[in-house]
Amino acid sequence: MTLSEAVIQHDTLLAVSAIPGVVVWRANSGKAWVKLSEHRYRPIQVNIPGCPDIIGWLPDGRFLGIEAKSATGRIRVEQRVFWANLVGAGGVYLVARSADEAVDAVHKAIECG
């Protein structure tokens, strides 16, 4: 059975948040419409384009971004740009296709410092 990205996100968030010293939360992104009056709405950008599904930091303070993908899910251009910028600034970016994969990668990032 193939897990959906929503299930992978949920399981990953729970599993990674249990690692001592790791702080993570769900980072929704996209556009939302805010009602200004009865007939007027305004779009707002929620988070920056390409932001990973889960963000936070490692015990040493490095920024952590985890993008949850299904077995067939693909990284979008905006996500690749975010990935390159985050790693270039010294952060850690992971693509997780399961919670176990994410936990292993976070432990490896902590060990490698």
C-alpha positions, 0 to 999 in steps of 0.5 A: 500500500502506498501512503499519501503525502498527508499520512507521511507528513503526519507520521514524520512530524510525530516521529521526528518531534520525538527526537531529543532536541529537535523542534519541528512543526507543520509549515503550510504554504500557498495562497489564501483569501482574506475577506475585507468586506461583504464582497471584497477579498484579498489574496495573501501568500502563506509562507514562501513558495517552496517551503518544506512541509515540516520546518524547525531546527536541530539540537545544534541550531541548524534549520531543518526542512523536511519535504514529505513525498509519496513514493511517486511524488516529485520535487517542484522547481520552487522546492528545489530553489528553497532546498538550494538556498537552505543548504547554501545557508548551512541548513538541512533539507530532507525529502522523506518518503516515510517517517522512518526515512526521515528519522534516519536522515535526521539522526545522520544530520545530527551525528554529522553536525 
